[in-house]
Amino acid sequence: MTDLITAPARRSAVLDDAHLGDIKGAFGTIKQGDTAARSGLSSKFKTLLAVVGPGLIVMCGDNDAGAFSTYGQSGQNYGTSLLWVLLLLVPVLYVNQEMVVRLGVVTGVGHGKLILERFGRFWGIFSVIDLFLLNALTLVTEFIGITLAVGYLGLPKAPSILAAAVVVIGAASTGSFRRFERVALTLCFGSLILIPIALALHPSGGQLASGFLVPSLPGGAAQLSTVMLLIIGLVGTTVAPWQLFFQQSYVIDKRITPRFMKYEKADLWIGIAVVVVGAGAIIGFAAAATAGTPAAGHFTDAAGLASAIAAKSGHLLGILFAVALLDASIIGAFAVSLSTAYAIGDTFGVNHSLHRGVKQAKGFYGVYVALIAVAAGIVLIPNAPLGLITNGVQAMAGVLLPSASVYLLLLCNDKEVLGPWVNGRRTNIFTSCVLGVLVTLSVVLTASVIWPAITADQIGAIMLAFLALGVVLGGSVLTRRGPKPAPIDRTGAEDWRMPPLSELGQTRLSAGKRIAMGSLRSYLVISSLLVVVKVVELSIAGH
């Protein structure tokens, strides 16, 4: 392979020279000059082993402490009836993450920096602030998950939290990308503990199949608003902004180039399969462990679910579930902290690579360590409202769902950024529909947080209003007259890389796009503030 990052007649856009060189994966190395064709099965498999990592880690990080809580609540309160949501999320997960993989591999520049340079400082700084605040809160929930796990295991809280923080910090601070990835993938394989738990509790195969294949809203009209909020929670915990920032920066740090795009897509599919299997296992065994018991329909937290599992099938299974929760929380802490450190380093022009030691990337590791220290410290505060923090994070994640997707869609249609790798028509149509759904869910969630007494009819009215607006907007786009767009020329795509950002400048947005983005930003700011005020009010009332 020729130097794909510095392709002929093009200078590199890569911001940190540590992102140039051999691919040094957990299970293999690909030399920068390797141009050999992968024709045999053995050769392809070895290449996949070297590339695998970004997709698997980001998806396992998706099944974090918050996900354990949301999936556990779904199974304990509603059985297997909401499993169908997971299948609907598969194409959403793939399309979103495939787009950021393309952006990372082709540009060599992180998500925050691209937004900053292409749309201006106003939009770029807002996107990084959004990410920083939400990630800081999400990281607290990871340590809440660690607290619940070690509490169930009977381990002392403070030493266990500190030990977990040391592991999270130490694994990323060695100056070896490969060493970090091996630790992270070992933890990913640890998530497979969920499978034997599910097999031991043997939820009904027929119920699982029905839950996946037959969409339903359990509880009838009386519980529709509650069920809708849980569905939004399932979407929010599965499609989160930090995933976009992490995946794009991590494929850059791993030095993956367009020549190995198909292997990275395979890595992403492996990760998605792990997410769906893990989520389905939690929902399934939560339903099986609590069915017919007083715990059914009364989810409290993941530790309560561990107790229910132990009561059903023995203390060993409860311990295994707690270990799986601990494992998932640590993976989540890795991914969320790194996504923030990458974004800060990328945006503000400091060294930001796991290939560098602490002395060569002080700012990058400083942000990483500070986030973990603050999150661990908050969890150790006596009588801290940890449950309220978890609920607040879920609400904020739901509110901010559409934000990152807007930038993602715009960047993936930017021909100066992606050249022959820009979105095709079908991807744009699908992503636009997903964005419409995310905006609708965000509005419903915001309304339900601000007005807890919202009724099922009111939620239905909001969704119908947005459906009608989507039909009108979609119809106007499809019927708009104009020259037929030229087909995308994909010739030479494997060797195409984005030129340096200094050669591009800012993109020119139409007046309509500026108004739409401004309106969305205003809504997100106002909604976020209202959610914060509501959470503070509940905290004060609780005391």
C-alpha positions as CSV (number, residue, x, y, z in Angstrom):
1,M,0.0,0.0,0.0
2,T,1.4,3.4,-0.9
3,D,1.2,6.2,1.6
4,L,-2.6,6.6,1.5
5,I,-2.6,9.4,4.0
6,T,-0.3,11.5,1.8
7,A,-1.6,10.4,-1.5
8,P,0.1,11.7,-4.6
9,A,-0.5,15.4,-5.4
10,R,-2.3,15.9,-2.0
11,R,-1.0,17.1,1.3
12,S,-2.4,15.5,4.5
13,A,-5.2,17.1,6.4
14,V,-4.2,15.0,9.5
15,L,-3.8,17.3,12.5
16,D,-1.5,15.1,14.6
17,D,1.4,13.3,13.0
18,A,1.0,10.4,15.4
19,H,-2.0,9.5,13.3
20,L,0.4,8.6,10.4
21,G,2.0,5.2,10.1
22,D,1.4,1.5,10.6
23,I,-2.0,0.2,11.8
24,K,-1.1,-1.3,15.1
25,G,-4.2,-3.2,16.2
26,A,-4.7,-5.4,19.2
27,F,-4.5,-8.6,17.0
28,G,-2.2,-7.6,14.2
29,T,-0.2,-5.0,12.3
30,I,-0.6,-3.6,8.8
31,K,2.5,-1.8,7.5
32,Q,2.0,1.7,6.0
33,G,3.5,0.6,2.7
34,D,1.5,-2.7,2.4
35,T,-0.2,-2.7,-1.0
36,A,-0.7,-6.5,-1.2
37,A,-4.1,-7.7,-2.5
38,R,-6.2,-9.6,0.0
39,S,-7.4,-12.4,-2.2
40,G,-7.3,-15.4,0.1
41,L,-9.6,-16.1,3.1
42,S,-6.6,-16.3,5.5
43,S,-5.2,-12.9,4.3
44,K,-8.6,-11.2,4.6
45,F,-9.1,-12.7,8.1
46,K,-5.7,-11.4,9.3
47,T,-6.5,-8.0,7.9
48,L,-9.8,-7.9,9.7
49,L,-8.1,-9.0,12.9
50,A,-5.7,-6.0,12.6
51,V,-8.4,-3.5,11.8
52,V,-11.1,-4.7,14.3
53,G,-11.5,-2.5,17.3
54,P,-13.2,0.9,16.7
55,G,-16.6,-0.5,15.8
56,L,-16.6,-3.2,18.5
57,I,-15.4,-0.8,21.2
58,V,-17.9,2.0,20.4
59,M,-20.8,-0.5,20.3
60,C,-19.8,-2.3,23.5
61,G,-19.4,1.2,25.1
62,D,-23.0,1.7,24.0
63,N,-24.1,-1.1,26.2
64,D,-22.9,0.8,29.3
65,A,-24.3,1.4,32.8
66,G,-27.2,3.5,31.5
67,A,-28.0,0.9,28.9
68,F,-28.1,-1.9,31.6
69,S,-30.6,0.3,33.5
70,T,-32.8,1.0,30.5
71,Y,-32.8,-2.5,29.1
72,G,-33.4,-3.9,32.6
73,Q,-36.3,-1.6,33.1
74,S,-37.8,-2.7,29.7
75,G,-37.5,-6.4,30.5
76,Q,-38.6,-6.2,34.2
77,N,-41.6,-3.9,33.6
78,Y,-42.8,-5.0,30.1
79,G,-41.3,-8.4,29.5
80,T,-40.1,-9.0,25.9
81,S,-42.7,-6.7,24.3
82,L,-40.2,-3.9,23.3
83,L,-37.5,-6.1,21.8
84,W,-38.7,-4.9,18.3
85,V,-37.2,-1.5,19.0
86,L,-33.7,-3.0,18.9
87,L,-34.2,-4.3,15.4
88,L,-35.5,-1.0,14.2
89,L,-32.4,0.6,15.6
90,V,-30.0,-1.6,13.7
91,P,-30.1,0.3,10.4
92,V,-30.0,3.6,12.3
93,L,-26.9,2.5,14.2
94,Y,-25.2,1.3,11.0
95,V,-26.0,4.3,8.9
96,N,-24.9,6.8,11.5
97,Q,-21.7,5.1,12.4
98,E,-20.8,4.2,8.8
99,M,-21.0,7.9,8.0
100,V,-18.6,8.8,10.8
101,V,-16.3,6.0,9.8
102,R,-16.2,7.5,6.3
103,L,-15.5,10.9,7.7
104,G,-12.7,9.7,9.9
105,V,-11.0,7.4,7.3
106,V,-11.2,9.9,4.4
107,T,-10.5,13.2,6.2
108,G,-8.2,12.3,9.1
109,V,-9.8,15.1,11.1
110,G,-12.1,14.7,14.1
111,H,-15.8,15.5,14.1
112,G,-15.6,18.6,16.3
113,K,-12.8,20.1,14.2
114,L,-14.6,19.5,10.9
115,I,-17.7,21.3,12.3
116,L,-15.6,24.2,13.5
117,E,-13.8,24.6,10.2
118,R,-16.7,24.0,7.8
119,F,-19.5,25.8,9.7
120,G,-17.6,28.4,11.7
121,R,-16.6,28.9,15.3
122,F,-20.2,29.5,16.6
123,W,-21.4,26.1,15.5
124,G,-18.1,24.3,16.3
125,I,-17.8,25.6,19.8
126,F,-21.5,24.9,20.5
127,S,-21.1,21.3,19.4
128,V,-18.0,20.7,21.6
129,I,-19.7,22.3,24.6
130,D,-22.7,20.1,24.1
131,L,-20.5,17.1,23.9
132,F,-18.4,18.1,26.9
133,L,-21.3,18.7,29.2
134,L,-23.3,15.7,28.2
135,N,-20.2,13.4,28.3
136,A,-19.3,14.7,31.8
137,L,-22.8,13.8,33.1
138,T,-22.7,10.4,31.2
139,L,-19.4,9.6,32.8
140,V,-21.0,10.1,36.2
141,T,-23.6,7.5,35.3
142,E,-20.8,5.0,34.4
143,F,-19.4,5.4,37.9
144,I,-22.9,5.1,39.4
145,G,-23.0,1.7,37.6
146,I,-19.6,0.8,39.1
147,T,-21.0,1.8,42.5
148,L,-24.1,-0.4,42.1
149,A,-21.9,-3.4,40.9
150,V,-19.4,-3.2,43.7
151,G,-22.1,-2.7,46.2
152,Y,-23.9,-5.9,45.2
153,L,-20.5,-7.7,45.2
154,G,-20.0,-6.6,48.8
155,L,-16.8,-4.6,48.0
156,P,-16.0,-1.3,49.8
157,K,-17.3,1.7,47.8
158,A,-14.5,4.3,48.0
159,P,-11.5,1.9,47.3
160,S,-13.4,0.2,44.5
161,I,-14.3,3.5,42.8
162,L,-10.7,4.7,43.1
163,A,-9.4,1.3,41.8
164,A,-11.8,1.6,38.8
165,A,-10.6,5.1,38.1
166,V,-7.0,4.0,38.2
167,V,-7.7,1.2,35.7
168,V,-9.5,3.5,33.3
169,I,-6.7,6.1,33.5
170,G,-3.8,3.7,33.5
171,A,-4.9,1.6,30.5
172,A,-5.0,4.8,28.3
173,S,-1.9,6.5,29.6
174,T,0.9,4.1,28.6
175,G,1.7,5.7,25.2
176,S,0.8,2.5,23.4
177,F,-2.3,2.4,21.2
178,R,-2.1,-1.4,20.9
179,R,-1.9,-1.9,24.7
180,F,-5.0,0.2,25.3
181,E,-6.9,-1.6,22.5
182,R,-6.0,-5.0,24.0
183,V,-7.4,-3.9,27.4
184,A,-10.5,-2.4,25.8
185,L,-11.2,-5.5,23.7
186,T,-10.6,-7.8,26.6
187,L,-13.4,-5.9,28.4
188,C,-15.5,-6.1,25.3
189,F,-15.2,-9.9,25.3
190,G,-16.2,-9.8,29.0
191,S,-19.6,-8.5,28.0
192,L,-20.2,-12.0,26.6
193,I,-21.0,-13.0,30.2
194,L,-24.5,-11.8,29.5
195,I,-25.1,-14.9,27.2
196,P,-24.6,-17.6,29.8
197,I,-26.8,-15.6,32.2
198,A,-29.6,-15.6,29.6
199,L,-29.1,-19.3,28.8
200,A,-29.3,-20.1,32.5
201,L,-32.5,-18.2,33.0
202,H,-33.8,-19.5,29.6
203,P,-36.4,-16.9,28.7
204,S,-39.1,-18.3,26.4
205,G,-37.8,-18.6,22.8
206,G,-41.4,-18.0,21.5
207,Q,-41.7,-14.8,23.6
208,L,-38.3,-13.6,22.4
209,A,-39.2,-14.2,18.7
210,S,-42.6,-12.5,19.2
211,G,-40.9,-9.5,20.9
212,F,-38.4,-9.0,18.1
213,L,-40.8,-9.6,15.2
214,V,-44.2,-8.2,16.4
215,P,-44.2,-4.5,17.4
216,S,-46.5,-3.7,20.3
217,L,-47.1,-1.1,23.0
218,P,-47.7,-2.9,26.3
219,G,-50.1,-1.6,28.9
220,G,-52.7,0.0,26.6
221,A,-53.7,3.7,26.5
222,A,-53.3,4.1,30.3
223,Q,-49.5,3.4,30.1
224,L,-48.8,4.8,26.6
225,S,-47.0,7.9,27.8
226,T,-44.8,5.8,30.1
227,V,-44.0,3.3,27.4
228,M,-43.2,6.0,24.9
229,L,-40.7,7.5,27.3
230,L,-39.1,4.1,27.7
231,I,-38.9,3.7,24.0
232,I,-37.2,7.1,23.7
233,G,-34.8,6.0,26.5
234,L,-34.0,2.9,24.4
235,V,-33.3,5.1,21.4
236,G,-31.3,7.6,23.5
237,T,-29.1,4.9,25.1
238,T,-28.4,3.2,21.8
239,V,-27.8,6.3,19.6
240,A,-25.7,8.8,21.5
241,P,-23.6,11.9,20.3
242,W,-20.4,10.7,22.0
243,Q,-20.4,7.6,19.8
244,L,-20.0,9.8,16.7
245,F,-17.1,11.8,18.1
246,F,-15.4,8.6,19.5
247,Q,-15.7,6.5,16.4
248,Q,-14.4,9.2,14.0
249,S,-11.4,10.0,16.2
250,Y,-10.6,6.4,17.0
251,V,-10.4,5.3,13.4
252,I,-8.1,8.2,12.8
253,D,-5.9,7.4,15.8
254,K,-5.8,3.8,14.6
255,R,-4.5,5.1,11.2
256,I,-7.1,3.3,9.1
257,T,-7.2,4.5,5.5
258,P,-9.8,4.2,2.7
259,R,-8.2,1.0,1.4
260,F,-9.4,-0.8,4.5
261,M,-12.9,0.8,4.6
262,K,-14.7,-2.5,4.0
263,Y,-12.9,-4.2,6.9
264,E,-13.9,-1.3,9.2
265,K,-17.5,-1.7,8.1
266,A,-17.2,-5.4,9.0
267,D,-15.9,-4.4,12.4
268,L,-18.9,-2.1,12.8
269,W,-21.3,-4.9,12.0
270,I,-19.6,-7.2,14.5
271,G,-20.1,-4.4,17.1
272,I,-23.8,-3.9,16.2
273,A,-24.4,-7.7,16.5
274,V,-22.8,-7.6,20.0
275,V,-25.0,-4.6,21.0
276,V,-28.3,-6.3,19.8
277,V,-27.4,-9.7,21.3
278,G,-26.4,-8.1,24.6
279,A,-29.4,-5.8,24.8
280,G,-31.8,-8.6,23.9
281,A,-30.2,-10.9,26.5
282,I,-30.6,-8.3,29.3
283,I,-34.3,-7.6,28.3
284,G,-34.9,-11.4,28.0
285,F,-33.4,-12.5,31.2
286,A,-34.8,-9.5,33.1
287,A,-38.2,-10.6,32.0
288,A,-37.6,-14.3,32.8
289,A,-36.1,-13.5,36.3
290,T,-39.0,-11.3,37.4
291,A,-42.0,-12.8,35.7
292,G,-44.6,-13.9,38.3
293,T,-42.7,-12.3,41.2
294,P,-43.4,-9.2,43.2
295,A,-40.5,-7.5,41.4
296,A,-42.3,-7.7,38.0
297,G,-43.2,-4.2,36.9
298,H,-41.3,-2.5,39.7
299,F,-37.8,-1.8,38.3
300,T,-35.5,0.1,40.7
301,D,-32.0,-0.1,39.4
302,A,-29.5,-2.6,38.1
303,A,-28.5,-3.8,41.6
304,G,-32.2,-4.6,42.2
305,L,-32.3,-6.6,39.0
306,A,-29.2,-8.5,40.2
307,S,-31.0,-9.4,43.4
308,A,-34.0,-10.6,41.4
309,I,-31.8,-12.8,39.2
310,A,-30.2,-14.3,42.3
311,A,-33.6,-15.0,43.9
312,K,-34.7,-16.8,40.7
313,S,-31.6,-18.9,39.8
314,G,-29.0,-18.6,42.6
315,H,-26.4,-16.1,43.9
316,L,-23.8,-17.0,41.3
317,L,-25.9,-15.6,38.4
318,G,-26.5,-12.4,40.5
319,I,-22.7,-12.1,40.9
320,L,-22.2,-12.7,37.1
321,F,-24.7,-9.9,36.3
322,A,-22.9,-7.5,38.7
323,V,-19.6,-8.4,37.1
324,A,-21.1,-7.7,33.6
325,L,-22.4,-4.4,34.9
326,L,-18.9,-3.5,36.2
327,D,-17.3,-4.5,33.0
328,A,-19.8,-2.5,30.9
329,S,-19.4,0.6,33.1
330,I,-15.6,0.6,32.7
331,I,-15.9,0.2,28.9
332,G,-18.3,3.1,28.9
333,A,-16.0,5.2,31.0
334,F,-13.1,4.5,28.5
335,A,-15.1,5.5,25.5
336,V,-16.9,8.5,26.9
337,S,-13.7,10.0,28.4
338,L,-11.7,9.4,25.2
339,S,-14.4,10.9,22.9
340,T,-14.2,14.1,25.0
341,A,-10.4,14.2,25.1
342,Y,-10.2,13.6,21.4
343,A,-12.7,16.3,20.6
344,I,-11.0,18.9,22.9
345,G,-7.6,18.0,21.5
346,D,-8.8,18.1,17.9
347,T,-10.6,21.4,18.2
348,F,-8.0,23.3,20.1
349,G,-5.0,22.0,18.3
350,V,-3.1,20.0,20.9
351,N,-1.6,16.5,20.5
352,H,-4.3,14.0,20.9
353,S,-3.3,10.4,20.3
354,L,-3.0,7.2,22.3
355,H,0.2,6.6,20.4
356,R,1.7,9.4,22.5
357,G,2.8,9.2,26.1
358,V,1.7,11.7,28.8
359,K,4.7,14.0,28.3
360,Q,3.9,14.3,24.6
361,A,0.2,15.0,25.0
362,K,-0.3,16.6,28.3
363,G,-3.5,18.5,27.3
364,F,-5.1,15.3,25.9
365,Y,-4.4,13.2,29.0
366,G,-5.2,16.2,31.3
367,V,-8.8,16.4,30.0
368,Y,-9.1,12.6,30.2
369,V,-7.9,12.3,33.8
370,A,-9.8,15.4,34.9
371,L,-13.1,14.0,33.6
372,I,-12.6,10.7,35.4
373,A,-11.5,12.3,38.6
374,V,-14.5,14.6,38.7
375,A,-17.0,11.8,37.9
376,A,-15.5,9.5,40.5
377,G,-15.5,12.4,43.0
378,I,-19.2,13.2,42.5
379,V,-20.2,9.6,43.0
380,L,-18.2,9.5,46.3
381,I,-20.1,12.6,47.7
382,P,-22.3,11.5,50.6
383,N,-26.0,11.5,49.8
384,A,-25.4,12.7,46.2
385,P,-28.7,12.4,44.2
386,L,-27.3,9.6,41.9
387,G,-30.7,8.4,40.7
388,L,-31.7,11.9,39.8
389,I,-28.4,12.4,37.9
390,T,-29.0,9.2,35.9
391,N,-32.6,10.4,35.0
392,G,-31.3,13.8,34.1
393,V,-28.6,12.4,31.8
394,Q,-31.1,10.2,30.0
395,A,-33.4,13.3,29.5
396,M,-30.5,15.4,28.3
397,A,-29.3,12.7,25.9
398,G,-32.8,12.5,24.5
399,V,-33.1,16.2,24.1
400,L,-29.7,16.5,22.3
401,L,-30.3,13.4,20.0
402,P,-30.8,15.4,16.8
403,S,-27.9,17.8,17.2
404,A,-25.0,15.6,16.1
405,S,-27.0,14.0,13.3
406,V,-27.6,17.4,11.6
407,Y,-23.9,18.1,11.3
408,L,-23.2,14.5,10.3
409,L,-25.6,14.7,7.4
410,L,-24.3,18.0,6.2
411,L,-20.7,16.9,6.4
412,C,-21.4,13.7,4.5
413,N,-22.9,15.7,1.6
414,D,-19.9,18.0,1.5
415,K,-18.0,17.1,-1.7
416,E,-14.9,19.1,-0.7
417,V,-14.7,17.0,2.5
418,L,-15.5,13.6,1.2
419,G,-15.1,13.8,-2.6
420,P,-16.1,10.4,-4.1
421,W,-17.2,9.2,-0.6
422,V,-20.2,11.6,-0.3
423,N,-23.6,10.2,0.5
424,G,-25.8,8.7,-2.1
425,R,-29.4,9.6,-2.6
426,R,-30.8,6.6,-0.6
427,T,-28.5,7.3,2.4
428,N,-29.7,10.9,2.4
429,I,-33.4,10.0,2.3
430,F,-33.0,7.4,5.1
431,T,-30.9,9.7,7.3
432,S,-33.3,12.6,6.8
433,C,-36.2,10.3,7.9
434,V,-34.1,9.2,11.0
435,L,-33.4,12.9,11.8
436,G,-37.1,13.7,11.7
437,V,-37.9,10.8,14.1
438,L,-35.1,11.9,16.4
439,V,-36.4,15.5,16.5
440,T,-39.9,14.2,17.2
441,L,-38.7,12.0,20.0
442,S,-36.6,14.8,21.5
443,V,-39.7,17.1,21.6
444,V,-41.8,14.4,23.2
445,L,-39.2,13.7,25.8
446,T,-38.7,17.4,26.6
447,A,-42.4,17.9,26.9
448,S,-42.7,14.9,29.3
449,V,-39.9,16.1,31.5
450,I,-41.3,19.6,31.8
451,W,-44.9,18.5,32.1
452,P,-44.9,15.1,33.8
453,A,-48.7,14.8,33.6
454,I,-48.6,14.8,29.8
455,T,-51.2,12.4,28.4
456,A,-51.0,9.7,25.7
457,D,-53.3,11.9,23.5
458,Q,-51.0,14.8,23.8
459,I,-48.0,12.7,22.9
460,G,-49.9,11.4,19.9
461,A,-50.8,14.9,18.8
462,I,-47.1,15.9,18.9
463,M,-46.1,12.9,16.9
464,L,-48.9,13.4,14.3
465,A,-48.0,17.1,13.9
466,F,-44.3,16.3,13.2
467,L,-45.4,13.5,10.8
468,A,-47.5,15.9,8.9
469,L,-44.6,18.4,8.8
470,G,-42.3,15.7,7.6
471,V,-44.6,14.7,4.8
472,V,-45.0,18.3,3.7
473,L,-41.2,19.0,3.7
474,G,-40.4,15.6,2.1
475,G,-43.0,16.2,-0.6
476,S,-41.7,19.7,-1.4
477,V,-38.1,18.3,-1.8
478,L,-39.2,15.4,-4.0
479,T,-41.4,17.5,-6.2
480,R,-38.9,20.4,-6.5
481,R,-37.9,21.0,-10.1
482,G,-34.3,21.5,-11.1
483,P,-31.5,19.8,-12.9
484,K,-31.0,16.2,-12.1
485,P,-27.9,15.7,-9.9
486,A,-25.0,14.1,-11.7
487,P,-24.1,10.6,-10.6
488,I,-21.3,10.4,-8.1
489,D,-18.0,9.5,-9.6
490,R,-16.4,6.9,-7.3
491,T,-13.3,6.4,-9.4
492,G,-10.1,6.3,-7.4
493,A,-12.0,6.4,-4.1
494,E,-9.5,4.1,-2.3
495,D,-6.7,6.7,-2.7
496,W,-8.8,9.9,-2.2
497,R,-8.2,11.9,1.0
498,M,-9.4,15.3,2.0
499,P,-7.0,18.1,1.4
500,P,-5.7,20.2,4.3
501,L,-8.5,22.3,6.0
502,S,-6.6,25.5,5.2
503,E,-7.3,24.8,1.5
504,L,-11.0,24.5,2.0
505,G,-12.3,27.3,4.2
506,Q,-15.9,27.4,5.4
507,T,-18.8,25.9,3.5
508,R,-21.6,28.2,2.3
509,L,-24.9,27.3,3.7
510,S,-28.1,28.3,2.0
511,A,-30.4,30.7,3.9
512,G,-32.9,27.9,4.5
513,K,-30.3,25.7,6.1
514,R,-29.0,28.5,8.3
515,I,-32.5,29.2,9.5
516,A,-33.2,25.5,10.1
517,M,-29.9,25.1,12.0
518,G,-30.5,28.2,14.0
519,S,-34.0,27.1,14.9
520,L,-32.8,23.7,16.0
521,R,-30.0,25.2,18.0
522,S,-32.4,27.6,19.8
523,Y,-34.7,24.7,20.6
524,L,-31.9,22.6,22.0
525,V,-30.6,25.4,24.2
526,I,-34.0,26.3,25.6
527,S,-35.0,22.6,26.1
528,S,-31.7,21.8,27.8
529,L,-32.1,24.7,30.2
530,L,-35.7,23.7,31.0
531,V,-34.6,20.1,31.7
532,V,-31.8,21.3,34.0
533,V,-34.2,23.6,35.8
534,K,-36.6,20.7,36.3
535,V,-33.9,18.3,37.6
536,V,-32.7,21.0,40.0
537,E,-36.3,21.5,41.2
538,L,-36.7,17.8,41.8
539,S,-33.4,17.7,43.7
540,I,-34.5,20.5,46.0
541,A,-37.9,18.9,46.5
542,G,-36.2,15.6,47.4
543,H,-34.3,17.3,50.2
